[in-house]
């Protein structure tokens, strides 16, 4: 797999216009199952074709149970300077429901160990609205996070995916279905509590202390180009082409072994680009840049846009500020629904 990924990096080295990387992200799966040496080898391969910005953010996604002392010791010798830890909860009942391999003690211990080895730029994932939780448990989860001095939090409502154990348990009445009203309440408590503790709510699901915004994800949200390496990885040229690699590890390795790319791509129509700009922009504090939108799209799309936003502007569901269209934060829980109302279908 690593040999195939190195080959893909070499074959696609000219796809990025900017050769000076601002961020490098190991994620989308469980990269912490790699050894530190293997992670280092991939970083070295990237450096054969690209340079690193002096302030580059290099993030590794990790499960709490992978972050033992030996791994962290080796990892601390690499340029990796940010960890995104899949904590989910500090309560065992929640973690069992989510079928996580770690327990609550490991969740807390992994954060403290990472800090002991010098990793201060940490992000953790937290899930709210679980049937095994309630507002009081959610408050304890957040208080624990503040006590651990974690500077970035990504938090999502529990969703029931098809053909999962959770869906099966709900259908059999073993656990209750998540309740939107409770998730709404926990979302707004989350936002108020974290802001009271010095965090900035910069994207619907993301909160950061000043100076700790995710540079990598912020690039996605600002329509920057990015290159994804590995099975299922997605790439975007920053304008009108999106590509994705095959999901099968076996097919990926087989194709790269003969120096063939294992990807497909699509040319995004003006309508696709408009819908993406609306969906992504309205989830952030930056909103949608109206000057960029007006310069990018043809008249019929702009006419549709003006017609669709008129009522929502009047209702205060959308606002314009500094030539950007935004959703007021009090409506952020419904951001995806508000954005989809503006789509061209």
Helices and strands as residue ranges (DSSP letters): H 2-11, E 20-26, G 31-33, H 36-49, E 51-62, G 64-66, H 69-75, E 82-88, H 92-97, H 104-116, E 122-128, H 135-147, E 152-157, H 165-171, H 180-196, E 199-203, E 206-209, H 215-221, E 234-236, E 241-245, H 249-257, E 263-267, H 270-281, E 288-289, H 290-296, H 299-315, E 319-321, E 324-326, G 329-334, H 335-340
